Amino acid sequence: MSITKTYDGDEPMRVNKWLAQSGVCSRREADDLIEQGLVRIDGETVTSAGHKITSGQVLTLDQGGAEALDARMTIVYHKPVGIVSGQPEPGETPAVRMIRRANVFGPANVYPDFTTKLAPVGRLDKDSRGLLILSDDGVLAKAIIGPESNLEKEYRVQVRGPIFEEKLKWLRHGLELDGRQLKPAKVIQTGDQSLTFILKEGRNRQIRRMCDMCELRVIDLYRVRIGPLRIGDLPEGQWRYLTPDERAAIIRG
């Protein structure tokens, strides 16, 4: 089934840019679709990546292009401690290798294989657990970890060490890592030794390093949410597909 969209912008816009801004596909994917002759405007095939669409014109993505985009795969995985999200060191197990038929949660019609190129979208370190997204969807990745992303990431953290208001103030605002100021964070004490962190950035081992600077040792770090997507009842070590509605909600921000 083809995809049809009407452009309602005030100024002409490059087709690949509009498709990316609309959440249909990435610019690179748009360029590939145009090169394959799968994009038409008012019935005429678009032959140049620099072609501009004007207000009121109708863009159609032929069935072959729509099917190619539908084949993009996004996995929601409940990562256990000990599994690495990115490139493994010798002897380590990457999360992508754990996405198997045997541990799927809920219905699935297709499964990743050796040709599937899934990458972590917002990493979770080896010693942490919880919500991890693996995807080959460039639009989704940009919405989550792109430079303009404003999505919240929520973590439940258990620590050792005294917690008092001054430390909470430091964690919320005022710390810097690697010579750069951190964005303000929401940090709430939820128990004697438990904290909830809500961040809008994802620096390397950020929460652990923030806590170290405040003489708190992280003993458990659990990511429960990325934007509107919650880990919910997904069991540890299992995975499921991201739904179209969840994808749309993430892209909307």
N, C-alpha and C positions, 0 to 999 in steps of 0.2 A: 504494500500500500504506500502511495506517495505521500509526501509532506507538502502542504501548501501554506504559505504565510504572506500576508499583505503588509508592505512597508508603509508606516505612517509617520516617518520622521520628517522634520521640516527641511533638512538639507540632504542632498544626495550623499550616499555612503557606500564605501567599497563593500561588495557582497560578502567577502570573507570576514570582514570586521563585523558586519551586522549579524551574520550567522553566529559568530562567537559571542557577541553581546547578548544575543537572544537565548543563549544556552543550547542551541541546536548542536553545535560541534565546535571544535577548536579551529583557529585560523588555518593551521596546517591541514587538518581534515577537510576544511572547506576548499583549500587549494587543490587537494587530491581529487575531491568530487568534481570540481570544475574541470580539471585536466582530463577526467574520465568522461566528460560530456554529460554529467548527470544532473546539472543545474540549469533550469530554464527560468527566464523572466518574461512574463506575458507571452508564453509559448515559444520564445526564441532561446536556443541553447546559448549559454554563456561560455565564451571561449577564452576569456582573459581573467586572471586573478585580480586585475585592477579595475574590472568593470564596476560601475556604480549603479545602485538602484535608487530610484526617485519615488517620492511620495505617491501612493496609490497603486504602484506596480505590484504585481503578484509573482512571488517566487515559488517555483515548484521544484522539489527534490524528488527525482524519479525513484521508482520502487527499489532499484538496485542500490542507490545511495541510502535510502531509508533503512534497508535491510542491513547494510554495512554498519550504520550507526547503532541499530538495535543489537548488533552482535557485540558491542562494547560490554565489558564485564566489570562489575564492581562487587566486591566481597566485603561483608561485615564479619569480622573475626574477633572472637573473645580470646585474646592472646594470654597464655599462661606465662608465669615467670620462667626464664630460661630459654625462651624462644626469642630470636633476634628479628627485628622488623626489616632491617636493611641488609646490606652486604655482609655475609657471615665471615668470621675468622675461621681458620681451620678447626674442625671439631664442633663448630656451632651449627645449629639448625635454623634456617631462615623460615619466617612465617609462611612464605608462599609455598614451601614444600609441605606444609601441614594442611593445605586446602585439598582434601580428598573426598571421594565419594563416601567413605566410611564414616566421616564425622560431620556430614551436612546436617543442618537443623532445619527441618521443614521440607517442603517440596522443591525439587530442582529437576529441570529437563535436560540441562547440559552441565558438563563439568569441565574445569580447567584441565588442559593437557600440556605436553612439553612445548607446544607452540604458543601457549597463552603467555602474554607478557604483562604480568601484574606487578605494580610497584606500590610500595607503601605511600599513603597520602597522609603525611604527618606521622613521624616515627614515634615509637614507644620503646624505650630502652630495654635491654635484656632483663634487668632486675624489676621491671614494672609489668603490670598486667592490665587487662581490660580491653576497651574498644579500640580496634585497629581497622582501618579501611585499606583495602588493596584494590587497585583499579588500573585500567588502561584508558580511562576517560579523561582527556585533557581539560575539558570544561569543568568537570567536577573538581579535579585537582587544583585548578586555579582558584575556584571558589573557596577551597579549604585552606590552601597554603600559599596562594599567590600574594604578591606584595600589597594588594589592595584589600585582602580578605580581612573581615572584621568579625569572623565567627568566634564564638566563645568555645573554649575547651574546658571541661569540668573534671576535677580529680578529687578523690577522697584519699587522704594521706594520714598514715599513722606515724608518729614521731616519738623519739626519746629525747628528754631534756625539758627543762622548765619553760612553760609558755606564759608570757605575760604581755600586757597591752603594748608596751614599747616594741617588743619583737613583732607583734602583729602589724604595728604601724610601719616598721621597716619592710616587712614582707609586702605590704599593700602598696608602698610607694617609697622610693628613695634608694633602692639598690641598683647597682649596675654590674653587668657581666662583660668581660672582655673589653672593658673601656667604653661600653655603650650603656646608656640609661635604659632600664627596662620600662615597658609600658605599665601603667597602674594595673594592679591585680586586685581581684576580690578575694579576700582571705577571711574565712569565718571559722572560729573555734567551735567544734561540734561535740567535743568531749574532753576529758582530762588530757588525753594525748592524741587527739584527732583533729584534723583541719580539713576544710574544703577549700580548694584553690579553683578560681575561675580565671583563665588567662585568655588573652587575645593574640598571643604569639607563641612560638614553640622553639625557643633556643635550646641548644644541646644540653640535656640533663638539667633543664632550667630549675625545676622545683627542688631537686636534690641540692643543687648548688646554692639556691636561695636559702634553703634551710641550714646548710653548712655555715653560711655567713652569719646566721643568727644562733649558732651553737645548738642546732636541732639536728638529730640524726633521723633520716627517713628509714623506717623499717618496713613500710608497705605503701605502694603507690598504685592507685587503681583509677584508670580513666573510665568515666561513666557516660560522657556526653561529648559530642562534637556538633556544635550548632544545635539544630533541632533534633538530631539523631541521638537516641539513647540506647545503651546496651540492652536494657530491658531484661527479658528472661532468657537471653541467649546463654546457654551453658558454657562454662570455661572449656576451651579447647575445641569448640565447635564453630561453624560458620554458616552464613546464609547469604542470599543475594540482597543487595539494596533494591528496594522497590522504586518504580517510576515516581510515585508521589514523594518518597523520601528524597530522591535526587532533585526533584523540582524544588522542594522546600529548602534544601541546602544551597542550591544555586540562587534562590531568591534572597538568601541570607537572613 
